[in-house]
Amino acid sequence: MRALLLLALLAVVLVALLRLPSRWRSRLPPAPPRSDELVKDPVCQTYVLMSRAIRSEAGGAPAFFCSRECAARFRQGERRA
């Protein structure tokens, strides 16, 4: 009889522990969506995943680059490699 009570108590504790992480996750703000859309680098004309691209503003519009070097060249006025 003690074994059944102990087993029931263990089951209740296990269920409670499994629900805790989901409660913690629901309190966290949602992560921003990651996009795997391809974007074109205006300097070297290569395509890069938006989630890995270096983002910069160009005339109020977002511009995406494959590297920091391309972003720097764009800021200096160079449009094509």
Buried (B, 14 or more C-beta within 10 A) or exposed (E): EEEEEEEEEEEEEEEEEEEEEEEEEEEEEEEEEEEEEEBBBBBBEBEBBBEEBBEBEEEEEEBBBBBEEBBBBBEEEEEEE
